[in-house]
């Protein structure tokens, strides 16, 4: 019997500075207390660009090599909207305006995944940051103080689910121009 190659659970993401991650965590812990959810730790806060899932080392290498060719300018995201998805019970924040560079980055990463043999994503890309999990209700407000996030790089992240929660490890980072 052939042994199954070791797999890693991966995703492409934007990761905020620790200061900005702490600001998002503070928002979840203070302004969103009425939602009664579990706030993500600052080191878990990220914006997923493309979830990949479990892949072997050959696909991971292909993804890294394909991402090497992405050349886009830096841009800024302004998170100013709060929302709630009842089915996964998630409270999130997102920008009211989606920069064209973010759309281009997500599209190029999607193409990288397809090039490396992964099935295309069927869902429309919705850029958001999860703030609370297992939330019991939606936030009372939908607009929030704008939080500015200058985007200067994207990363390939490995996700491990441990008893104490998810642990994310950055495997590679690509700077934007």
N, C-alpha and C positions, 0 to 999 in steps of 0.2 A: 504494500500500500504506500502510495506517495504521501509524504508529509506536506501539510498545508504550509505555505510560506507565512512567516510572521507578519501580522497586519497591524497597522496603526490607524487610529481614527483621526482624521484630519479635517481642517477647514481653513480657508483663507479669511483674513480679518484685518480690521483696523484696530489698533490698541492705543488707548489714550495714555497720556503722561500720568504718572502716579497722582499728581495734584488734581488733574481733571477727573480721574477715576474716583478720587476721594470726594470731589464735589458731587458727582453723580450718586455716590453711596450716601452722602449726607442728605441729598434730596430724597432718596428712598427712605432714610431713617427718620426724617423730620416731617416734611410736607405730605408724605404718603402714608403716614401711620394709620389713617382711617381705613386703608385697604387691607390691613391685617395680613400681609404677606411676608415672605422670607426675602430679605434684601441680599443681593449678590455681594460678595466680598469685593473690595476694590480691585484686587488682582484677577478677578473673574470677569470684570466688565470689558466688553469688546463689541465691535460692530461686525457681524459676520457678513462677508462679501459673497462667499459661496461655501456651503457645507458640502463636504466631500464624502465623509463616512469612512468605513474601514477599507484600506487598500494595502497592497503589498509594497515592498521596497521598490520594485520596478516602476509602478505607477507613481509612487512618491517622487522618485528621481525624475520621471518624465514631467511631472507637474512643476518641479523646481526649475528644470531646464526651460520649459515653455514660459514660465513666469519671468525668466531672465530677459525675455525679449520685450516685455511691456515697458513702454516709455511714455509716461504721461506727466503733466505738470502737477505741482502741488495745488491744493485747494483748501477751502474751509467749509466745515459743516457748522450750522447753527441749530442746536436742539432747542425747540421752543414749544413743542406739542407733547402732551401726555395722553395716553390711551390705555385701553384694557381689552384683552382678548379673553372672553369668558371660558372658552373650551379648554385652552391650556392654563387658564387662570394666571395670566401674565400681565403685569403693568409695565409699560414701556414708554420711552421718549423717542421722538424722531424730529428731523428737521421738516419745517413746513415747505421748504424749497429744496429740491434735489439738484445739486450742481451737475452739469453735463459731464464733468470729469468723473464723478462718482458712477454715473450710468455707464460711461465708457470703460471704467475699470472693472465693474461688475460684468459687463459683456465680454471683455477680453479674458477674464478669469473663467467665465463660463465656456468660452471657446477653448481655453487651455484644457479644461476638464474633458471636453468632448474629444479633443485631439489625443488625449492620453487614454481614450477608450472608455470613459465614464458615460453613463446615459445622461442626456440633457435634462436640466432642471425643468419641471413642468410648471412650477409656481412662478408668478411674477415677483421680481425682486422688490422687497419692501425694506429699506434701510431703517433699522431701529436698534435701540439699546434696551435690553431687558433690565429693568430695575428691581422688580419683585417677582418671585415665583410663588405659586400656591396662594395667590391673593384672593380674598373672599369677596371683594367688590371693586368697582371702578373708582378712580380718583374723582373727587368732587369737582376738580378744575380740569380743564383741557389745555389751557395755555399756561406756560411756565416762564420764569425769567430766562431769557436766552443764554445758553451756554455755548461759547465759541470753541471750536476744536480745529486747530490748524492741522491739516493732514499732509504729512511729508513722507510717508512710507506705508507699505502694506506688508503683511506677514503670512507665513504658512505656520499653522498652529497644530500641535498634537494634543488631543483631549484624552484624558484618562479618568474613568469614573472610579472613585475610591469611596470607602465607607464614609469618610468625612466630607465628601463632595467632589466636584469636578476639579481636576488640576490641569492647567493649560501650560504647555511648554512651547515656546517659540523655536521653530526649527530653522527658519531663514527669514530675513527681512530684506525687502527691496525698496530703495529710496525712490521717491518721485523727483522729477527734474525741477 
